[in-house]
Amino acid sequence: MGNTKEMLNVLLVCGSGASSGFMAANIRKAAKKRNLNMDIKARGEAEIENYIDDIDALLVGPHLAYVIDEIKEITKDTDVKVLLMKSSYYSTLDGEAALDDLMSELKI
């Protein structure tokens, strides 16, 4: 696992910018600790289509569960893995738990 040199590009979306920015920073820290080559950006959900061709995974804030079907519609012709984040770690901004969830989804 630690020998993947390929950059993993992740987009994190949530309704409000502040918490997603902190969450992205915490996942970045967790990835760095594990020597994972990961780029993670936090943006609003309206920007998904601007990034869809450049990302491997899309992390969606739990409070956006109501638009997850629309998001999956946008990503259906891509290889992007869509993951609805769990409130349990999102509410505490637990980057380690979020990264664990992402890695298991991506089977890395």
Helices and strands as residue ranges (DSSP letters): E 8-13, H 17-33, E 38-43, G 45-47, H 48-51, G 52-54, E 57-60, G 62-67, H 68-75, E 81-84, H 87-90, H 95-106
